[in-house]
Amino acid sequence: MKLPLRSAQQNSVKLLQITDTHLFASDDDSLLSINTEQSFKAVVEAVAQDSYDFDAIISSGDICQDHSEGAYKKFAAGIERLKQPCFWLPGNHDEQSAMQSVLPSPQIKQESHVLLGDSWQMVLLDSQVVGVPHGRLSDSQLDLLEQKLTEHSDRHCLVLLHHHPVPAGSAWLDQHILKNSDEFWQKIGRFPMVKAVVCGHIHQELDKVVKQVRVLATPSTCVQFKPISDDFALDDLAPGWRELELHDDGTITTQVKRLPAGQFLPDFNAAGY
């Protein structure tokens, strides 16, 4: 599909990334002592009050924590406040059959490929392996990536998936990495129009360049994992989101924003989740 932009005269595409909301059907359930519905609503409200005029929302997985239709209904109701189209891909916690019983909706799309303006494209990949936390791209997903990059070789490309395709530097998280990342990077390496890979999963900010491709991970709207920690550890940073601006020359301007410090602190005594 082709995404209508805010203005036919604009020379960049602006995206908002919201990830790892981990919602429950119940209003009272929490993840590591954070009520994920409340933190999600606080992020949406902060975005709505901001001046960032984005073209679309990207939700990079783990929308749901309890595999329920009710959680996806909460996401759909909450994201409606932001009005712009939302593109979704699954994370390891998502139940796709429950999601698909609620969506797509007029606002929330499940697309694997989107044309953005005149210069960019976005490929959304499914890295979920049902029942386990790590990721893997199937042959069909790798073929999809190659197909779209070949068909639209005149466009810069943003690749999205849930699992991180490079080590984050934390042993406990990196055992849940994209397991066939070598195949992924071999595929990417043949197409210099790929400018960035955007993911969720690690509940922290990451911005590094790998093989001339920028790799960006984004804080969760709820719990934050402490960077560079071999064992499970939580961070005291507030929930966040990412803004991305894709320029016609292939460059990307991006920043992470967060709720005010001290909001939605987790149970730091937790040994896992």
Secondary structure, DSSP 8 states (H G I E B T S, - for coil): -EE--S-TT-SEEEEEEE----B-SSSS--BTTB-HHHHHHHHHHHHHHS----SEEEE-S--BSS--HHHHHHHHHHHGGG-S-EEE---TT--HHHHHHH---SSEE--SEEEETTTEEEEE---B-TTSSSB---HHHHHHHHHHHHHTTTSEEEEE-SS-SS--S-HHHHTTSBTTHHHHHHHHHT-TTEEEEEE-SSSS-EEEEETTEEEEE---SS--B-SS-SS--B-----EEEEEEEETTS-EEEEEEE--TTSS---TT----
